[in-house]
Amino acid sequence: MYRKMYYLLFNVITTAIEEIRKRNYGNAEKLLIQAQQETEELFLSDEDGDK
């Protein structure tokens, strides 16, 4: 589960950095908030208890 969370966050952070470089701050913020929510859902829905 942690591997999936890591890849999700890493990829979104990379995309958000690209958006910041383009001065698309709102887009970057949206991407980061969405990734934060998705990662939290993954963490909370872990049925194996592998937290």
mmCIF entry with sequence, helices, sheets and N, C-alpha, C, O atoms, coordinates in Angstrom:
data_MODEL
# 
_entry.id   MODEL 
# 
_entity.id                         1 
_entity.type                       polymer 
_entity.pdbx_number_of_molecules   1 
# 
_entity_poly.entity_id                      1 
_entity_poly.type                           'polypeptide(L)' 
_entity_poly.nstd_linkage                   no 
_entity_poly.nstd_monomer                   no 
_entity_poly.pdbx_seq_one_letter_code       MYRKMYYLLFNVITTAIEEIRKRNYGNAEKLLIQAQQETEELFLSDEDGDK 
_entity_poly.pdbx_seq_one_letter_code_can   MYRKMYYLLFNVITTAIEEIRKRNYGNAEKLLIQAQQETEELFLSDEDGDK 
_entity_poly.pdbx_strand_id                 A 
# 
loop_
_entity_poly_seq.entity_id 
_entity_poly_seq.num 
_entity_poly_seq.mon_id 
_entity_poly_seq.hetero 
1 1  MET n 
1 2  TYR n 
1 3  ARG n 
1 4  LYS n 
1 5  MET n 
1 6  TYR n 
1 7  TYR n 
1 8  LEU n 
1 9  LEU n 
1 10 PHE n 
1 11 ASN n 
1 12 VAL n 
1 13 ILE n 
1 14 THR n 
1 15 THR n 
1 16 ALA n 
1 17 ILE n 
1 18 GLU n 
1 19 GLU n 
1 20 ILE n 
1 21 ARG n 
1 22 LYS n 
1 23 ARG n 
1 24 ASN n 
1 25 TYR n 
1 26 GLY n 
1 27 ASN n 
1 28 ALA n 
1 29 GLU n 
1 30 LYS n 
1 31 LEU n 
1 32 LEU n 
1 33 ILE n 
1 34 GLN n 
1 35 ALA n 
1 36 GLN n 
1 37 GLN n 
1 38 GLU n 
1 39 THR n 
1 40 GLU n 
1 41 GLU n 
1 42 LEU n 
1 43 PHE n 
1 44 LEU n 
1 45 SER n 
1 46 ASP n 
1 47 GLU n 
1 48 ASP n 
1 49 GLY n 
1 50 ASP n 
1 51 LYS n 
# 
_struct_asym.id          A 
_struct_asym.entity_id   1 
# 
loop_
_struct_conf.conf_type_id 
_struct_conf.id 
_struct_conf.pdbx_PDB_helix_id 
_struct_conf.beg_label_comp_id 
_struct_conf.beg_label_asym_id 
_struct_conf.beg_label_seq_id 
_struct_conf.pdbx_beg_PDB_ins_code 
_struct_conf.end_label_comp_id 
_struct_conf.end_label_asym_id 
_struct_conf.end_label_seq_id 
_struct_conf.pdbx_end_PDB_ins_code 
_struct_conf.beg_auth_comp_id 
_struct_conf.beg_auth_asym_id 
_struct_conf.beg_auth_seq_id 
_struct_conf.end_auth_comp_id 
_struct_conf.end_auth_asym_id 
_struct_conf.end_auth_seq_id 
_struct_conf.pdbx_PDB_helix_class 
_struct_conf.details 
_struct_conf.pdbx_PDB_helix_length 
HELX_P HELX_P1 AA1 TYR A 2  ? ARG A 21 ? TYR A 2  ARG A 21 1 ? 20 
HELX_P HELX_P2 AA2 TYR A 25 ? LEU A 44 ? TYR A 25 LEU A 44 1 ? 20 
# 
_struct_conf_type.id          HELX_P 
_struct_conf_type.criteria    ? 
_struct_conf_type.reference   ? 
# 
loop_
_atom_site.group_PDB 
_atom_site.id 
_atom_site.type_symbol 
_atom_site.label_atom_id 
_atom_site.label_alt_id 
_atom_site.label_comp_id 
_atom_site.label_asym_id 
_atom_site.label_entity_id 
_atom_site.label_seq_id 
_atom_site.pdbx_PDB_ins_code 
_atom_site.Cartn_x 
_atom_site.Cartn_y 
_atom_site.Cartn_z 
_atom_site.occupancy 
_atom_site.B_iso_or_equiv 
_atom_site.pdbx_formal_charge 
_atom_site.auth_seq_id 
_atom_site.auth_comp_id 
_atom_site.auth_asym_id 
_atom_site.auth_atom_id 
_atom_site.pdbx_PDB_model_num 
ATOM 1   N N  . MET A 1 1  ? 0.817  -1.190 0.000   1.00 0.00 ? 1  MET A N  1 
ATOM 2   C CA . MET A 1 1  ? 0.000  0.000  0.000   1.00 0.00 ? 1  MET A CA 1 
ATOM 3   C C  . MET A 1 1  ? 0.863  1.259  0.000   1.00 0.00 ? 1  MET A C  1 
ATOM 4   O O  . MET A 1 1  ? 0.572  2.220  -0.711  1.00 0.00 ? 1  MET A O  1 
ATOM 5   N N  . TYR A 1 2  ? 1.922  1.245  0.798   1.00 0.00 ? 2  TYR A N  1 
ATOM 6   C CA . TYR A 1 2  ? 2.761  2.443  0.860   1.00 0.00 ? 2  TYR A CA 1 
ATOM 7   C C  . TYR A 1 2  ? 3.426  2.744  -0.478  1.00 0.00 ? 2  TYR A C  1 
ATOM 8   O O  . TYR A 1 2  ? 3.631  3.903  -0.837  1.00 0.00 ? 2  TYR A O  1 
ATOM 9   N N  . ARG A 1 3  ? 3.755  1.700  -1.199  1.00 0.00 ? 3  ARG A N  1 
ATOM 10  C CA . ARG A 1 3  ? 4.368  1.897  -2.517  1.00 0.00 ? 3  ARG A CA 1 
ATOM 11  C C  . ARG A 1 3  ? 3.394  2.626  -3.446  1.00 0.00 ? 3  ARG A C  1 
ATOM 12  O O  . ARG A 1 3  ? 3.788  3.544  -4.165  1.00 0.00 ? 3  ARG A O  1 
ATOM 13  N N  . LYS A 1 4  ? 2.136  2.220  -3.428  1.00 0.00 ? 4  LYS A N  1 
ATOM 14  C CA . LYS A 1 4  ? 1.116  2.858  -4.262  1.00 0.00 ? 4  LYS A CA 1 
ATOM 15  C C  . LYS A 1 4  ? 0.939  4.321  -3.862  1.00 0.00 ? 4  LYS A C  1 
ATOM 16  O O  . LYS A 1 4  ? 0.826  5.196  -4.720  1.00 0.00 ? 4  LYS A O  1 
ATOM 17  N N  . MET A 1 5  ? 0.916  4.580  -2.554  1.00 0.00 ? 5  MET A N  1 
ATOM 18  C CA . MET A 1 5  ? 0.786  5.951  -2.063  1.00 0.00 ? 5  MET A CA 1 
ATOM 19  C C  . MET A 1 5  ? 1.990  6.787  -2.493  1.00 0.00 ? 5  MET A C  1 
ATOM 20  O O  . MET A 1 5  ? 1.840  7.936  -2.910  1.00 0.00 ? 5  MET A O  1 
ATOM 21  N N  . TYR A 1 6  ? 3.188  6.201  -2.389  1.00 0.00 ? 6  TYR A N  1 
ATOM 22  C CA . TYR A 1 6  ? 4.406  6.916  -2.768  1.00 0.00 ? 6  TYR A CA 1 
ATOM 23  C C  . TYR A 1 6  ? 4.367  7.307  -4.239  1.00 0.00 ? 6  TYR A C  1 
ATOM 24  O O  . TYR A 1 6  ? 4.620  8.463  -4.581  1.00 0.00 ? 6  TYR A O  1 
ATOM 25  N N  . TYR A 1 7  ? 4.053  6.354  -5.109  1.00 0.00 ? 7  TYR A N  1 
ATOM 26  C CA . TYR A 1 7  ? 4.024  6.643  -6.546  1.00 0.00 ? 7  TYR A CA 1 
ATOM 27  C C  . TYR A 1 7  ? 2.975  7.698  -6.881  1.00 0.00 ? 7  TYR A C  1 
ATOM 28  O O  . TYR A 1 7  ? 3.216  8.584  -7.701  1.00 0.00 ? 7  TYR A O  1 
ATOM 29  N N  . LEU A 1 8  ? 1.823  7.601  -6.249  1.00 0.00 ? 8  LEU A N  1 
ATOM 30  C CA . LEU A 1 8  ? 0.771  8.587  -6.489  1.00 0.00 ? 8  LEU A CA 1 
ATOM 31  C C  . LEU A 1 8  ? 1.285  9.979  -6.131  1.00 0.00 ? 8  LEU A C  1 
ATOM 32  O O  . LEU A 1 8  ? 1.201  10.905 -6.938  1.00 0.00 ? 8  LEU A O  1 
ATOM 33  N N  . LEU A 1 9  ? 1.820  10.120 -4.916  1.00 0.00 ? 9  LEU A N  1 
ATOM 34  C CA . LEU A 1 9  ? 2.296  11.435 -4.474  1.00 0.00 ? 9  LEU A CA 1 
ATOM 35  C C  . LEU A 1 9  ? 3.473  11.924 -5.311  1.00 0.00 ? 9  LEU A C  1 
ATOM 36  O O  . LEU A 1 9  ? 3.514  13.092 -5.697  1.00 0.00 ? 9  LEU A O  1 
ATOM 37  N N  . PHE A 1 10 ? 4.428  11.044 -5.594  1.00 0.00 ? 10 PHE A N  1 
ATOM 38  C CA . PHE A 1 10 ? 5.605  11.444 -6.360  1.00 0.00 ? 10 PHE A CA 1 
ATOM 39  C C  . PHE A 1 10 ? 5.209  11.975 -7.733  1.00 0.00 ? 10 PHE A C  1 
ATOM 40  O O  . PHE A 1 10 ? 5.699  13.020 -8.162  1.00 0.00 ? 10 PHE A O  1 
ATOM 41  N N  . ASN A 1 11 ? 4.326  11.260 -8.418  1.00 0.00 ? 11 ASN A N  1 
ATOM 42  C CA . ASN A 1 11 ? 3.911  11.679 -9.756  1.00 0.00 ? 11 ASN A CA 1 
ATOM 43  C C  . ASN A 1 11 ? 3.135  12.990 -9.734  1.00 0.00 ? 11 ASN A C  1 
ATOM 44  O O  . ASN A 1 11 ? 3.339  13.850 -10.591 1.00 0.00 ? 11 ASN A O  1 
ATOM 45  N N  . VAL A 1 12 ? 2.253  13.143 -8.763  1.00 0.00 ? 12 VAL A N  1 
ATOM 46  C CA . VAL A 1 12 ? 1.484  14.377 -8.686  1.00 0.00 ? 12 VAL A CA 1 
ATOM 47  C C  . VAL A 1 12 ? 2.379  15.555 -8.302  1.00 0.00 ? 12 VAL A C  1 
ATOM 48  O O  . VAL A 1 12 ? 2.224  16.649 -8.843  1.00 0.00 ? 12 VAL A O  1 
ATOM 49  N N  . ILE A 1 13 ? 3.301  15.345 -7.386  1.00 0.00 ? 13 ILE A N  1 
ATOM 50  C CA . ILE A 1 13 ? 4.223  16.417 -7.007  1.00 0.00 ? 13 ILE A CA 1 
ATOM 51  C C  . ILE A 1 13 ? 5.055  16.846 -8.210  1.00 0.00 ? 13 ILE A C  1 
ATOM 52  O O  . ILE A 1 13 ? 5.282  18.039 -8.410  1.00 0.00 ? 13 ILE A O  1 
ATOM 53  N N  . THR A 1 14 ? 5.505  15.897 -9.002  1.00 0.00 ? 14 THR A N  1 
ATOM 54  C CA . THR A 1 14 ? 6.268  16.217 -10.208 1.00 0.00 ? 14 THR A CA 1 
ATOM 55  C C  . THR A 1 14 ? 5.425  17.065 -11.169 1.00 0.00 ? 14 THR A C  1 
ATOM 56  O O  . THR A 1 14 ? 5.906  18.059 -11.715 1.00 0.00 ? 14 THR A O  1 
ATOM 57  N N  . THR A 1 15 ? 4.185  16.668 -11.364 1.00 0.00 ? 15 THR A N  1 
ATOM 58  C CA . THR A 1 15 ? 3.290  17.428 -12.239 1.00 0.00 ? 15 THR A CA 1 
ATOM 59  C C  . THR A 1 15 ? 3.008  18.809 -11.654 1.00 0.00 ? 15 THR A C  1 
ATOM 60  O O  . THR A 1 15 ? 2.975  19.797 -12.387 1.00 0.00 ? 15 THR A O  1 
ATOM 61  N N  . ALA A 1 16 ? 2.803  18.884 -10.335 1.00 0.00 ? 16 ALA A N  1 
ATOM 62  C CA . ALA A 1 16 ? 2.536  20.169 -9.683  1.00 0.00 ? 16 ALA A CA 1 
ATOM 63  C C  . ALA A 1 16 ? 3.736  21.109 -9.832  1.00 0.00 ? 16 ALA A C  1 
ATOM 64  O O  . ALA A 1 16 ? 3.552  22.308 -10.041 1.00 0.00 ? 16 ALA A O  1 
ATOM 65  N N  . ILE A 1 17 ? 4.933  20.595 -9.731  1.00 0.00 ? 17 ILE A N  1 
ATOM 66  C CA . ILE A 1 17 ? 6.136  21.421 -9.917  1.00 0.00 ? 17 ILE A CA 1 
ATOM 67  C C  . ILE A 1 17 ? 6.166  21.981 -11.338 1.00 0.00 ? 17 ILE A C  1 
ATOM 68  O O  . ILE A 1 17 ? 6.496  23.149 -11.541 1.00 0.00 ? 17 ILE A O  1 
ATOM 69  N N  . GLU A 1 18 ? 5.824  21.156 -12.309 1.00 0.00 ? 18 GLU A N  1 
ATOM 70  C CA . GLU A 1 18 ? 5.764  21.628 -13.696 1.00 0.00 ? 18 GLU A CA 1 
ATOM 71  C C  . GLU A 1 18 ? 4.735  22.750 -13.837 1.00 0.00 ? 18 GLU A C  1 
ATOM 72  O O  . GLU A 1 18 ? 4.979  23.740 -14.526 1.00 0.00 ? 18 GLU A O  1 
ATOM 73  N N  . GLU A 1 19 ? 3.590  22.589 -13.186 1.00 0.00 ? 19 GLU A N  1 
ATOM 74  C CA . GLU A 1 19 ? 2.554  23.615 -13.241 1.00 0.00 ? 19 GLU A CA 1 
ATOM 75  C C  . GLU A 1 19 ? 3.019  24.909 -12.564 1.00 0.00 ? 19 GLU A C  1 
ATOM 76  O O  . GLU A 1 19 ? 2.729  26.001 -13.053 1.00 0.00 ? 19 GLU A O  1 
ATOM 77  N N  . ILE A 1 20 ? 3.724  24.795 -11.464 1.00 0.00 ? 20 ILE A N  1 
ATOM 78  C CA . ILE A 1 20 ? 4.253  25.977 -10.774 1.00 0.00 ? 20 ILE A CA 1 
ATOM 79  C C  . ILE A 1 20 ? 5.255  26.699 -11.671 1.00 0.00 ? 20 ILE A C  1 
ATOM 80  O O  . ILE A 1 20 ? 5.254  27.928 -11.744 1.00 0.00 ? 20 ILE A O  1 
ATOM 81  N N  . ARG A 1 21 ? 6.102  25.944 -12.346 1.00 0.00 ? 21 ARG A N  1 
ATOM 82  C CA . ARG A 1 21 ? 7.073  26.558 -13.265 1.00 0.00 ? 21 ARG A CA 1 
ATOM 83  C C  . ARG A 1 21 ? 6.384  27.313 -14.394 1.00 0.00 ? 21 ARG A C  1 
ATOM 84  O O  . ARG A 1 21 ? 6.916  28.291 -14.920 1.00 0.00 ? 21 ARG A O  1 
ATOM 85  N N  . LYS A 1 22 ? 5.183  26.842 -14.762 1.00 0.00 ? 22 LYS A N  1 
ATOM 86  C CA . LYS A 1 22 ? 4.395  27.527 -15.793 1.00 0.00 ? 22 LYS A CA 1 
ATOM 87  C C  . LYS A 1 22 ? 3.536  28.634 -15.193 1.00 0.00 ? 22 LYS A C  1 
ATOM 88  O O  . LYS A 1 22 ? 2.788  29.304 -15.904 1.00 0.00 ? 22 LYS A O  1 
ATOM 89  N N  . ARG A 1 23 ? 3.646  28.819 -13.900 1.00 0.00 ? 23 ARG A N  1 
ATOM 90  C CA . ARG A 1 23 ? 2.879  29.811 -13.127 1.00 0.00 ? 23 ARG A CA 1 
ATOM 91  C C  . ARG A 1 23 ? 1.383  29.496 -13.094 1.00 0.00 ? 23 ARG A C  1 
ATOM 92  O O  . ARG A 1 23 ? 0.549  30.394 -12.976 1.00 0.00 ? 23 ARG A O  1 
ATOM 93  N N  . ASN A 1 24 ? 1.062  28.220 -13.199 1.00 0.00 ? 24 ASN A N  1 
ATOM 94  C CA . ASN A 1 24 ? -0.316 27.758 -13.075 1.00 0.00 ? 24 ASN A CA 1 
ATOM 95  C C  . ASN A 1 24 ? -0.540 27.314 -11.623 1.00 0.00 ? 24 ASN A C  1 
ATOM 96  O O  . ASN A 1 24 ? -0.711 26.129 -11.337 1.00 0.00 ? 24 ASN A O  1 
ATOM 97  N N  . TYR A 1 25 ? -0.533 28.292 -10.724 1.00 0.00 ? 25 TYR A N  1 
ATOM 98  C CA . TYR A 1 25 ? -0.570 28.001 -9.293  1.00 0.00 ? 25 TYR A CA 1 
ATOM 99  C C  . TYR A 1 25 ? -1.878 27.336 -8.865  1.00 0.00 ? 25 TYR A C  1 
ATOM 100 O O  . TYR A 1 25 ? -1.873 26.425 -8.037  1.00 0.00 ? 25 TYR A O  1 
ATOM 101 N N  . GLY A 1 26 ? -2.978 27.785 -9.421  1.00 0.00 ? 26 GLY A N  1 
ATOM 102 C CA . GLY A 1 26 ? -4.269 27.192 -9.079  1.00 0.00 ? 26 GLY A CA 1 
ATOM 103 C C  . GLY A 1 26 ? -4.342 25.734 -9.475  1.00 0.00 ? 26 GLY A C  1 
ATOM 104 O O  . GLY A 1 26 ? -4.864 24.904 -8.730  1.00 0.00 ? 26 GLY A O  1 
ATOM 105 N N  . ASN A 1 27 ? -3.822 25.426 -10.640 1.00 0.00 ? 27 ASN A N  1 
ATOM 106 C CA . ASN A 1 27 ? -3.790 24.044 -11.121 1.00 0.00 ? 27 ASN A CA 1 
ATOM 107 C C  . ASN A 1 27 ? -2.915 23.184 -10.218 1.00 0.00 ? 27 ASN A C  1 
ATOM 108 O O  . ASN A 1 27 ? -3.280 22.060 -9.875  1.00 0.00 ? 27 ASN A O  1 
ATOM 109 N N  . ALA A 1 28 ? -1.763 23.719 -9.837  1.00 0.00 ? 28 ALA A N  1 
ATOM 110 C CA . ALA A 1 28 ? -0.854 22.994 -8.955  1.00 0.00 ? 28 ALA A CA 1 
ATOM 111 C C  . ALA A 1 28 ? -1.528 22.714 -7.616  1.00 0.00 ? 28 ALA A C  1 
ATOM 112 O O  . ALA A 1 28 ? -1.436 21.607 -7.086  1.00 0.00 ? 28 ALA A O  1 
ATOM 113 N N  . GLU A 1 29 ? -2.200 23.714 -7.079  1.00 0.00 ? 29 GLU A N  1 
ATOM 114 C CA . GLU A 1 29 ? -2.892 23.544 -5.803  1.00 0.00 ? 29 GLU A CA 1 
ATOM 115 C C  . GLU A 1 29 ? -3.969 22.463 -5.914  1.00 0.00 ? 29 GLU A C  1 
ATOM 116 O O  . GLU A 1 29 ? -4.099 21.612 -5.033  1.00 0.00 ? 29 GLU A O  1 
ATOM 117 N N  . LYS A 1 30 ? -4.727 22.503 -6.987  1.00 0.00 ? 30 LYS A N  1 
ATOM 118 C CA . LYS A 1 30 ? -5.795 21.518 -7.205  1.00 0.00 ? 30 LYS A CA 1 
ATOM 119 C C  . LYS A 1 30 ? -5.229 20.097 -7.263  1.00 0.00 ? 30 LYS A C  1 
ATOM 120 O O  . LYS A 1 30 ? -5.775 19.177 -6.655  1.00 0.00 ? 30 LYS A O  1 
ATOM 121 N N  . LEU A 1 31 ? -4.140 19.934 -7.995  1.00 0.00 ? 31 LEU A N  1 
ATOM 122 C CA . LEU A 1 31 ? -3.499 18.622 -8.108  1.00 0.00 ? 31 LEU A CA 1 
ATOM 123 C C  . LEU A 1 31 ? -3.035 18.107 -6.749  1.00 0.00 ? 31 LEU A C  1 
ATOM 124 O O  . LEU A 1 31 ? -3.235 16.939 -6.419  1.00 0.00 ? 31 LEU A O  1 
ATOM 125 N N  . LEU A 1 32 ? -2.416 18.984 -5.967  1.00 0.00 ? 32 LEU A N  1 
ATOM 126 C CA . LEU A 1 32 ? -1.893 18.574 -4.666  1.00 0.00 ? 32 LEU A CA 1 
ATOM 127 C C  . LEU A 1 32 ? -3.009 18.219 -3.688  1.00 0.00 ? 32 LEU A C  1 
ATOM 128 O O  . LEU A 1 32 ? -2.892 17.251 -2.936  1.00 0.00 ? 32 LEU A O  1 
ATOM 129 N N  . ILE A 1 33 ? -4.078 18.988 -3.695  1.00 0.00 ? 33 ILE A N  1 
ATOM 130 C CA . ILE A 1 33 ? -5.212 18.697 -2.806  1.00 0.00 ? 33 ILE A CA 1 
ATOM 131 C C  . ILE A 1 33 ? -5.839 17.353 -3.180  1.00 0.00 ? 33 ILE A C  1 
ATOM 132 O O  . ILE A 1 33 ? -6.157 16.544 -2.308  1.00 0.00 ? 33 ILE A O  1 
ATOM 133 N N  . GLN A 1 34 ? -6.011 17.126 -4.468  1.00 0.00 ? 34 GLN A N  1 
ATOM 134 C CA . GLN A 1 34 ? -6.596 15.865 -4.930  1.00 0.00 ? 34 GLN A CA 1 
ATOM 135 C C  . GLN A 1 34 ? -5.706 14.685 -4.536  1.00 0.00 ? 34 GLN A C  1 
ATOM 136 O O  . GLN A 1 34 ? -6.209 13.656 -4.084  1.00 0.00 ? 34 GLN A O  1 
ATOM 137 N N  . ALA A 1 35 ? -4.405 14.826 -4.701  1.00 0.00 ? 35 ALA A N  1 
ATOM 138 C CA . ALA A 1 35 ? -3.483 13.746 -4.333  1.00 0.00 ? 35 ALA A CA 1 
ATOM 139 C C  . ALA A 1 35 ? -3.520 13.499 -2.827  1.00 0.00 ? 35 ALA A C  1 
ATOM 140 O O  . ALA A 1 35 ? -3.463 12.354 -2.379  1.00 0.00 ? 35 ALA A O  1 
ATOM 141 N N  . GLN A 1 36 ? -3.613 14.561 -2.060  1.00 0.00 ? 36 GLN A N  1 
ATOM 142 C CA . GLN A 1 36 ? -3.701 14.427 -0.606  1.00 0.00 ? 36 GLN A CA 1 
ATOM 143 C C  . GLN A 1 36 ? -4.958 13.632 -0.232  1.00 0.00 ? 36 GLN A C  1 
ATOM 144 O O  . GLN A 1 36 ? -4.901 12.745 0.620   1.00 0.00 ? 36 GLN A O  1 
ATOM 145 N N  . GLN A 1 37 ? -6.068 13.944 -0.855  1.00 0.00 ? 37 GLN A N  1 
ATOM 146 C CA . GLN A 1 37 ? -7.322 13.256 -0.560  1.00 0.00 ? 37 GLN A CA 1 
ATOM 147 C C  . GLN A 1 37 ? -7.269 11.791 -0.991  1.00 0.00 ? 37 GLN A C  1 
ATOM 148 O O  . GLN A 1 37 ? -7.717 10.909 -0.258  1.00 0.00 ? 37 GLN A O  1 
ATOM 149 N N  . GLU A 1 38 ? -6.722 11.532 -2.178  1.00 0.00 ? 38 GLU A N  1 
ATOM 150 C CA . GLU A 1 38 ? -6.629 10.159 -2.667  1.00 0.00 ? 38 GLU A CA 1 
ATOM 151 C C  . GLU A 1 38 ? -5.718 9.319  -1.789  1.00 0.00 ? 38 GLU A C  1 
ATOM 152 O O  . GLU A 1 38 ? -6.015 8.158  -1.507  1.00 0.00 ? 38 GLU A O  1 
ATOM 153 N N  . THR A 1 39 ? -4.612 9.904  -1.360  1.00 0.00 ? 39 THR A N  1 
ATOM 154 C CA . THR A 1 39 ? -3.675 9.182  -0.510  1.00 0.00 ? 39 THR A CA 1 
ATOM 155 C C  . THR A 1 39 ? -4.302 8.886  0.846   1.00 0.00 ? 39 THR A C  1 
ATOM 156 O O  . THR A 1 39 ? -4.126 7.796  1.392   1.00 0.00 ? 39 THR A O  1 
ATOM 157 N N  . GLU A 1 40 ? -5.026 9.845  1.384   1.00 0.00 ? 40 GLU A N  1 
ATOM 158 C CA . GLU A 1 40 ? -5.700 9.626  2.666   1.00 0.00 ? 40 GLU A CA 1 
ATOM 159 C C  . GLU A 1 40 ? -6.736 8.508  2.538   1.00 0.00 ? 40 GLU A C  1 
ATOM 160 O O  . GLU A 1 40 ? -6.858 7.672  3.433   1.00 0.00 ? 40 GLU A O  1 
ATOM 161 N N  . GLU A 1 41 ? -7.476 8.490  1.436   1.00 0.00 ? 41 GLU A N  1 
ATOM 162 C CA . GLU A 1 41 ? -8.460 7.424  1.214   1.00 0.00 ? 41 GLU A CA 1 
ATOM 163 C C  . GLU A 1 41 ? -7.780 6.062  1.130   1.00 0.00 ? 41 GLU A C  1 
ATOM 164 O O  . GLU A 1 41 ? -8.279 5.088  1.693   1.00 0.00 ? 41 GLU A O  1 
ATOM 165 N N  . LEU A 1 42 ? -6.650 5.982  0.435   1.00 0.00 ? 42 LEU A N  1 
ATOM 166 C CA . LEU A 1 42 ? -5.904 4.730  0.354   1.00 0.00 ? 42 LEU A CA 1 
ATOM 167 C C  . LEU A 1 42 ? -5.469 4.270  1.744   1.00 0.00 ? 42 LEU A C  1 
ATOM 168 O O  . LEU A 1 42 ? -5.603 3.099  2.098   1.00 0.00 ? 42 LEU A O  1 
ATOM 169 N N  . PHE A 1 43 ? -4.955 5.202  2.508   1.00 0.00 ? 43 PHE A N  1 
ATOM 170 C CA . PHE A 1 43 ? -4.467 4.895  3.849   1.00 0.00 ? 43 PHE A CA 1 
ATOM 171 C C  . PHE A 1 43 ? -5.602 4.393  4.738   1.00 0.00 ? 43 PHE A C  1 
ATOM 172 O O  . PHE A 1 43 ? -5.444 3.396  5.443   1.00 0.00 ? 43 PHE A O  1 
ATOM 173 N N  . LEU A 1 44 ? -6.736 5.073  4.708   1.00 0.00 ? 44 LEU A N  1 
ATOM 174 C CA . LEU A 1 44 ? -7.852 4.720  5.578   1.00 0.00 ? 44 LEU A CA 1 
ATOM 175 C C  . LEU A 1 44 ? -8.572 3.448  5.131   1.00 0.00 ? 44 LEU A C  1 
ATOM 176 O O  . LEU A 1 44 ? -9.202 2.774  5.946   1.00 0.00 ? 44 LEU A O  1 
ATOM 177 N N  . SER A 1 45 ? -8.483 3.125  3.863   1.00 0.00 ? 45 SER A N  1 
ATOM 178 C CA . SER A 1 45 ? -9.191 1.945  3.345   1.00 0.00 ? 45 SER A CA 1 
ATOM 179 C C  . SER A 1 45 ? -8.331 0.692  3.350   1.00 0.00 ? 45 SER A C  1 
ATOM 180 O O  . SER A 1 45 ? -8.754 -0.350 2.850   1.00 0.00 ? 45 SER A O  1 
ATOM 181 N N  . ASP A 1 46 ? -7.131 0.781  3.906   1.00 0.00 ? 46 ASP A N  1 
ATOM 182 C CA . ASP A 1 46 ? -6.238 -0.384 3.943   1.00 0.00 ? 46 ASP A CA 1 
ATOM 183 C C  . ASP A 1 46 ? -6.851 -1.468 4.812   1.00 0.00 ? 46 ASP A C  1 
ATOM 184 O O  . ASP A 1 46 ? -6.930 -1.330 6.033   1.00 0.00 ? 46 ASP A O  1 
ATOM 185 N N  . GLU A 1 47 ? -7.279 -2.535 4.182   1.00 0.00 ? 47 GLU A N  1 
ATOM 186 C CA . GLU A 1 47 ? -7.941 -3.624 4.901   1.00 0.00 ? 47 GLU A CA 1 
ATOM 187 C C  . GLU A 1 47 ? -6.956 -4.572 5.576   1.00 0.00 ? 47 GLU A C  1 
ATOM 188 O O  . GLU A 1 47 ? -7.328 -5.290 6.504   1.00 0.00 ? 47 GLU A O  1 
ATOM 189 N N  . ASP A 1 48 ? -5.717 -4.583 5.127   1.00 0.00 ? 48 ASP A N  1 
ATOM 190 C CA . ASP A 1 48 ? -4.716 -5.477 5.696   1.00 0.00 ? 48 ASP A CA 1 
ATOM 191 C C  . ASP A 1 48 ? -4.169 -4.975 7.011   1.00 0.00 ? 48 ASP A C  1 
ATOM 192 O O  . ASP A 1 48 ? -3.503 -5.714 7.736   1.00 0.00 ? 48 ASP A O  1 
ATOM 193 N N  . GLY A 1 49 ? -4.444 -3.724 7.323   1.00 0.00 ? 49 GLY A N  1 
ATOM 194 C CA . GLY A 1 49 ? -3.898 -3.147 8.538   1.00 0.00 ? 49 GLY A CA 1 
ATOM 195 C C  . GLY A 1 49 ? -2.419 -2.864 8.418   1.00 0.00 ? 49 GLY A C  1 
ATOM 196 O O  . GLY A 1 49 ? -1.729 -2.733 9.429   1.00 0.00 ? 49 GLY A O  1 
ATOM 197 N N  . ASP A 1 50 ? -1.919 -2.766 7.193   1.00 0.00 ? 50 ASP A N  1 
ATOM 198 C CA . ASP A 1 50 ? -0.492 -2.543 6.923   1.00 0.00 ? 50 ASP A CA 1 
ATOM 199 C C  . ASP A 1 50 ? -0.199 -1.053 6.955   1.00 0.00 ? 50 ASP A C  1 
ATOM 200 O O  . ASP A 1 50 ? 0.244  -0.478 5.961   1.00 0.00 ? 50 ASP A O  1 
ATOM 201 N N  . LYS A 1 51 ? -0.444 -0.443 8.079   1.00 0.00 ? 51 LYS A N  1 
ATOM 202 C CA . LYS A 1 51 ? -0.255 1.011  8.207   1.00 0.00 ? 51 LYS A CA 1 
ATOM 203 C C  . LYS A 1 51 ? 0.984  1.231  8.930   1.00 0.00 ? 51 LYS A C  1 
ATOM 204 O O  . LYS A 1 51 ? 1.366  2.377  9.167   1.00 0.00 ? 51 LYS A O  1 
# 
